[in-house]
Amino acid sequence: MITLDHLLIEESVLTSTFACDLQRCKGACCTLPGGAGAPLADAEVDLVQSAIPHAWPYLSAESRAYIEKHGAVEGHPGSYATTCIDDRACVFVTYDGDVATCGIEKAWHAGALEFRKPLSCHLFPIRVANFGGPYLHYEKFDECKPGREHGADLSLPLVVALKDAITRAYGSDIYDRMLALANEGRAEGSA
């Protein structure tokens, strides 16, 4: 474990390589089984609710009907998540061919929203737990094996692949320091 200001960081966050390979994984992170969708910070609930009208044009009829009947968010303070269809696909999933993508993020790319998507999605496969402060750990899902292989092929550190998300979550100073630690570890590993 590494402590960086208020963050506790699992070493694998700094030592792993990763690069999403959507053509191989098909956006599996948006459709993982398990019942709950993207974990949401309490402050994100209103942002997700406000994003619905902007994401709506990108959503399937099934997702729209599900949101109308069940809502887009479930849970309680401290434990919110997006809802899922059949305990699998997030209600905001939309498909580009056979690749699952995010309707909220599509609206963001179109310039309709300032909110890109839930932070837990943006940081994935880094997960954030709380043990008296944020604890960042790298969760190796089987569905993300293509991303691990692609990252290794490119020698792309996980922290570089997630630069935008880490910067969004913790600021550019923390990102720069995480990158320095990752580079330091890579240099030691190659020595």
C-alpha angles and dihedrals in degrees: 000000000000125000117214111177104298095348129095108203128193109229093236089067087064100036103042129092122220141162123172113246102194094175089062104033094037092216093299092166088071093052105039113146118243111096103257123080129210113342110243131205111231089250091056096059094081090043091054092046090050090049095058098087091048094047093043097089090056097049127095122247087252093056092046092051091047093051091048091052103035106015128238098265133051135180137049138276109309093017112056126145139168114264122254134216113236090352089292127066118054111243089242094060115123126174132237097194102308096337118102113226135168124268091204091054091047089056089048091051088050089056094247095117140036089203107083100191138300111311091234088062094045092051095044126160085029108080126199121218127174123235099161087312138014116311114193117204134169112238112203106209117187088231089063096057090109089057092051091049093046091048091051091049090052095037085229114162115229091237090056092048089053098040095124093047095046091047091048091050103040109009135255095283093058090044092051091049092048089050091050090052091048092049091046090053092048091050091050090047093054095045 
